[in-house]
Amino acid sequence: MILRGFRKLRIETERMTLRPPIHSDFRAWTSLRSQSRDYLSAWEPSWAKDHLTRKAFTNRVYWAQRSVSGGTALPLFLIRRQDDALLGAITLDNIRRGPAQAGTLGYWTGEPFARQGYMREAITALVHHAFTQLDLSRIEAACLPENVASRGLLETSGFKYEGVAQSYLQIGGRWRTHVLYAALRSDRRGKTGAG
């Protein structure tokens, strides 16, 4: 029953299907991550020694299944429909219910597919899904201050700068400060009751 819902989870965009990872994605995933390692390593936490192994990927698929069924995260692969190519991944994680109704966005694109609008398309679709289907009110994202491409992506996807988080994540083995962004379902920022 849980897996049936997991396998049916699909978000369609103009060029892609966003869906959870499945075991048969292993070769495409490990190939894309391997060839994009240098491109991604400046922006991501250090990879574990077993990062690209089948066992680690199997654990990733099981985590995705548990997260989706438990409502705590929505990890999705970006699959280009024209050729079923894996382009990258996007995750709505740390989903908080109750008064917060919020989640945290993370994403990566393989180097061969960067700067072609795929991630903007994915972010737009996932944020819409989060607001309309999951009833979330706030989506948060963070990136390194010098990651100009990621900052521009968030800003053109409707996220607004909110501030700085000191020592937010370990990147390359050291604590790094990040800039914080958020998208709100009903964006009230900058509005007052006057007038």
C-alpha positions as CSV (number, residue, x, y, z in Angstrom):
1,M,0.0,0.0,0.0
2,I,2.8,2.4,0.9
3,L,4.8,1.5,-2.2
4,R,1.8,1.9,-4.5
5,G,1.4,5.6,-3.5
6,F,5.2,6.0,-3.7
7,R,5.3,4.6,-7.3
8,K,2.3,6.7,-8.3
9,L,3.9,10.0,-7.1
10,R,4.6,12.0,-10.3
11,I,4.9,15.8,-10.9
12,E,4.9,16.6,-14.6
13,T,6.6,19.7,-16.0
14,E,6.9,20.9,-19.6
15,R,10.0,18.7,-20.2
16,M,10.3,16.4,-17.2
17,T,8.7,14.0,-14.9
18,L,9.7,14.4,-11.2
19,R,9.5,11.1,-9.4
20,P,11.0,9.4,-6.4
21,P,14.2,7.3,-7.1
22,I,13.8,3.6,-7.8
23,H,16.4,0.8,-7.6
24,S,16.8,0.7,-11.4
25,D,18.1,4.3,-11.4
26,F,21.4,3.2,-9.8
27,R,23.5,3.2,-12.9
28,A,22.2,6.5,-14.3
29,W,22.6,8.1,-10.8
30,T,26.1,6.9,-10.1
31,S,27.2,7.8,-13.6
32,L,25.9,11.3,-13.4
33,R,27.2,11.9,-9.9
34,S,30.6,10.5,-10.9
35,Q,31.0,12.7,-14.0
36,S,29.7,15.8,-12.1
37,R,31.8,15.2,-8.9
38,D,34.1,18.2,-9.4
39,Y,31.2,20.4,-10.4
40,L,29.1,19.5,-7.4
41,S,31.8,19.2,-4.7
42,A,32.2,22.9,-4.1
43,W,28.5,23.2,-3.0
44,E,27.7,19.9,-1.3
45,P,28.7,18.2,2.0
46,S,31.7,15.9,1.6
47,W,30.7,12.5,0.1
48,A,31.0,9.4,2.2
49,K,33.5,6.8,1.0
50,D,30.6,4.6,-0.1
51,H,28.6,7.4,-1.7
52,L,28.5,5.9,-5.2
53,T,28.0,2.3,-4.2
54,R,24.9,0.2,-4.8
55,K,24.4,-0.3,-1.1
56,A,24.4,3.4,-0.5
57,F,21.9,4.0,-3.3
58,T,19.7,1.2,-2.1
59,N,19.6,2.9,1.3
60,R,18.7,6.2,-0.5
61,V,15.8,4.5,-2.2
62,Y,14.5,3.0,1.1
63,W,14.9,6.4,2.8
64,A,12.9,8.0,0.0
65,Q,10.1,5.4,0.4
66,R,9.9,5.9,4.2
67,S,10.1,9.7,3.8
68,V,7.3,9.9,1.3
69,S,5.0,7.5,3.2
70,G,5.7,9.3,6.5
71,G,5.2,12.7,5.0
72,T,8.6,14.0,6.1
73,A,10.2,14.6,2.8
74,L,9.6,14.5,-1.0
75,P,12.8,13.3,-2.7
76,L,12.5,13.4,-6.5
77,F,14.6,12.7,-9.5
78,L,14.4,14.9,-12.6
79,I,13.7,12.6,-15.6
80,R,13.7,14.2,-19.1
81,R,10.8,12.7,-20.9
82,Q,12.2,12.8,-24.4
83,D,14.9,10.3,-23.6
84,D,14.4,9.3,-19.9
85,A,17.7,10.9,-19.0
86,L,18.4,11.5,-15.3
87,L,19.2,15.3,-15.0
88,G,19.5,15.7,-11.2
89,A,17.4,15.7,-8.1
90,I,15.3,18.0,-6.0
91,T,14.1,17.3,-2.4
92,L,11.6,19.0,-0.2
93,D,12.9,17.8,3.2
94,N,12.2,18.6,6.8
95,I,8.5,18.9,6.2
96,R,7.0,20.4,9.4
97,R,3.3,20.3,10.0
98,G,1.2,22.1,12.6
99,P,1.8,25.8,13.0
100,A,4.8,25.9,10.7
101,Q,3.5,24.1,7.6
102,A,7.0,24.4,6.1
103,G,9.7,22.5,4.3
104,T,13.3,22.9,3.2
105,L,14.3,22.7,-0.5
106,G,17.5,21.2,-1.7
107,Y,18.6,20.4,-5.3
108,W,21.4,19.5,-7.6
109,T,21.8,19.2,-11.4
110,G,24.4,17.1,-13.2
111,E,27.0,19.2,-14.9
112,P,25.9,18.3,-18.5
113,F,22.4,19.6,-17.8
114,A,23.3,22.8,-15.9
115,R,22.1,26.2,-17.0
116,Q,19.4,24.8,-19.3
117,G,16.4,25.8,-17.2
118,Y,15.7,22.3,-15.9
119,M,16.0,23.1,-12.2
120,R,14.0,26.3,-12.5
121,E,11.2,24.2,-14.1
122,A,11.5,21.6,-11.3
123,I,11.5,24.2,-8.5
124,T,8.4,25.9,-9.9
125,A,6.6,22.6,-10.2
126,L,7.6,21.3,-6.7
127,V,6.8,24.6,-4.9
128,H,3.4,24.7,-6.6
129,H,2.8,21.0,-5.6
130,A,3.9,21.8,-2.0
131,F,1.5,24.8,-1.7
132,T,-1.5,23.2,-3.5
133,Q,-1.3,19.5,-2.7
134,L,0.7,19.4,0.6
135,D,-0.9,22.6,2.0
136,L,2.5,24.0,3.0
137,S,2.8,27.7,3.6
138,R,6.6,28.2,3.5
139,I,9.4,26.7,1.5
140,E,12.9,27.5,2.7
141,A,16.3,27.2,0.8
142,A,19.9,28.0,1.6
143,C,23.0,28.3,-0.5
144,L,26.6,29.5,-0.2
145,P,26.9,33.3,-0.6
146,E,29.3,32.8,-3.5
147,N,27.0,30.4,-5.4
148,V,25.7,33.1,-7.8
149,A,24.0,30.5,-10.0
150,S,22.0,29.0,-7.2
151,R,21.1,32.5,-5.7
152,G,19.9,33.6,-9.2
153,L,17.9,30.4,-9.6
154,L,16.1,30.9,-6.3
155,E,15.4,34.6,-7.0
156,T,14.0,33.9,-10.4
157,S,11.9,31.1,-9.0
158,G,10.1,33.5,-6.6
159,F,12.2,33.0,-3.5
160,K,13.2,36.1,-1.5
161,Y,16.4,36.7,0.4
162,E,15.8,36.5,4.2
163,G,19.3,36.7,5.8
164,V,22.4,34.8,6.7
165,A,22.9,31.6,8.8
166,Q,26.3,31.4,10.4
167,S,28.0,28.0,10.2
168,Y,24.8,26.5,8.6
169,L,26.3,23.3,7.0
170,Q,29.6,21.5,6.6
171,I,30.7,21.9,3.0
172,G,34.1,20.4,2.1
173,G,34.6,19.4,5.7
174,R,34.3,22.8,7.2
175,W,31.3,24.8,8.6
176,R,30.1,27.3,6.1
177,T,27.8,30.3,6.4
178,H,24.8,30.2,4.0
179,V,22.3,32.8,2.7
180,L,18.7,32.0,3.4
181,Y,15.8,32.3,1.0
182,A,12.1,31.5,1.3
183,A,8.9,31.3,-0.8
184,L,5.6,31.9,0.8
185,R,2.2,30.6,-0.4
186,S,0.7,34.0,0.4
187,D,3.6,36.4,0.2
188,R,2.9,39.2,2.6
189,R,6.4,40.5,2.9
190,G,6.8,44.2,2.3
191,K,3.0,44.8,2.7
192,T,1.5,46.8,5.5
193,G,-2.0,47.3,6.8
194,A,-1.8,51.0,5.8
195,G,-3.6,52.5,2.9
